[in-house]
Amino acid sequence: MEKSFEKVYTVARRIKLARQINHFKCPQGGCYSCRPYERIIKGEGEKVAVSDTRQDVYILPD
């Protein structure tokens, strides 16, 4: 249990630092899970609504 905690905590600290300096590089060079978000950041998405939980809702062209 302690070993697992250390692994997760180490990654969490790296992510926290990356967010603080606004620099995060994916170790895999990008993945299918991030592609929609990357497209939105590049301006390809159109914001169409804000959900009840205050999340922005975008649509992406194919």
N, C-alpha and C positions, 0 to 999 in steps of 0.2 A: 504494500500500500504506500509506503513512504517513497519508494522508487518511482512509482507512477505519479505521485504528487510532485516530485522534483521535476520530472519530465514536463508535465503540464505547466508548472510554475515557471520554468525556464522559457518555454515558448511564450507564455503570457507576458513575461517581462520584455521579451524581444518585440512583441507586438505593441506593447505600451510605448516603448522607446520609439519605434517606427512611427507611431501615430503622433507622438510629441514633435518629432522633427519632420513630419509630413513626408516620409519616404518609406515605402514598403515595396520590396521586390519579391515577386513570387519565386520560390525556389524551383518550380517546374516551368517557369517562363510563361505562366498563364494556364488556366484550366477551363473546362466547360462551365463550371459553376460561376466563374467570375465574368465570363464574356458578356452577358447582358448588362452588368454593371459598368463594365469598361465602355461599352457602346453608349450608355447613357451619359457617362462622363465626357465622352468625345462629342456629345451633342446630337447623336443620332436618334435619341428617344424624344417623344413628345409627352409632356406631363399632361395628364387628362383629369386627374382628381387627387384628392387627399382622403385617405380612408378614415373610418371612425376612430382608429387608433393613431391618427396623425402621421400615417406613412404616405409618402408620395407614391402615386400610381402612374406609371409610364407605359406607353405602347412603343414597340420597336418595329420598324419596317423589316420585311423579310430580306 
